[in-house]
Amino acid sequence: MVKLLSQPKVIRPQESNVMQRADAPAHGWYRFVLSYPPHLVRKYADVFGLDGKSLLCDPFCGTGTTLVEAKKLGIPSVGFDAHPFAALASRVKTNWTLNPQRLRQLGKTIATDAERCMEDVGLPVQSFSSLLMEVSPAEPWRRYKLGPEEEKVMPLGFVSERPLARLLILRGRLEELTAASPVAVRDFFRLALAHVIANGAGNFAFGPEIYRTREKHDYDVVGHFAERVCVMTDDLEDLQEVTTPAKVYHGDARSLESLPD
């Protein structure tokens, strides 16, 4: 049964428009800055009497707040988004069937291999408390740059040269070491990498508009990535028993004639 939310009752929020700590599992894997909080989804699900016999449809699902919360509530859901990364984030955040132990092991392999590659080109192991130092332009890591098409979508100065080199090395090792894995596994690590870019390595923030921040001459990309993999796999262990279906489609919901099967 599909319930259309066309005439919602008026709700006066009693809580702030921020994510509560208890909602972090899955929701916190990656959140768009303008995402509404999970507790708002719970309120509307209760208002409309949604349950396991309902089908909640989010035609513009973004990074999956509604879909994740519906899954936690035992409400089957389907979501669409025209942006490929938003659809990827929603797919990863609603797929709780992957093996956490195998992901941890593969994550360690990716991090260790990337760190070795960084050291080979003059990018030593970092920690969040490391002193940031200038380096000579002759350093071999400087050959790691974005391609021409990638540079067109990256605003100038939003990621400094040294952190960018680390990100590109980590991305390269991630893609190579997961090439034989299912797409769902590769996307899991891609989302962890996206968190590093948006919540640490970049020189940008949201308020709600995007703006430049103080330049980071270096950043512990591998450390942040490893920490996110640990958080995400720990969450997976707690969420494994939830089997409520949630399907995510990459496409423009405005042009769909009917819901996919």
Number of C-alpha atoms within 10 A of each C-alpha: 9 11 12 11 13 6 7 10 10 8 10 6 10 6 11 10 13 12 18 12 8 7 14 14 18 25 23 18 21 24 22 15 13 11 15 15 20 21 20 20 18 16 13 16 19 11 13 14 10 21 15 16 11 15 19 25 21 19 18 18 23 25 25 30 26 28 31 23 23 27 20 18 17 18 21 22 23 20 25 25 24 17 15 12 17 21 23 22 24 31 24 24 25 23 21 21 14 16 13 19 13 12 19 17 11 18 24 17 15 25 22 16 16 23 22 14 18 21 12 12 15 13 21 13 15 16 13 12 8 11 8 12 7 8 11 7 8 8 11 13 21 16 10 16 16 13 8 8 8 9 11 10 8 11 10 10 15 20 24 17 17 20 22 24 23 24 27 15 21 24 18 13 20 23 16 13 16 17 12 10 11 9 10 15 18 19 19 22 25 20 23 23 23 19 19 24 21 18 15 18 26 22 20 19 17 13 8 8 8 10 11 15 13 11 14 18 17 24 25 20 27 25 16 22 26 21 13 22 24 18 17 23 23 15 19 22 15 11 16 14 10 14 14 16 17 23 17 24 19 18 17 13 18 11 7 11 7 7 10 8 4
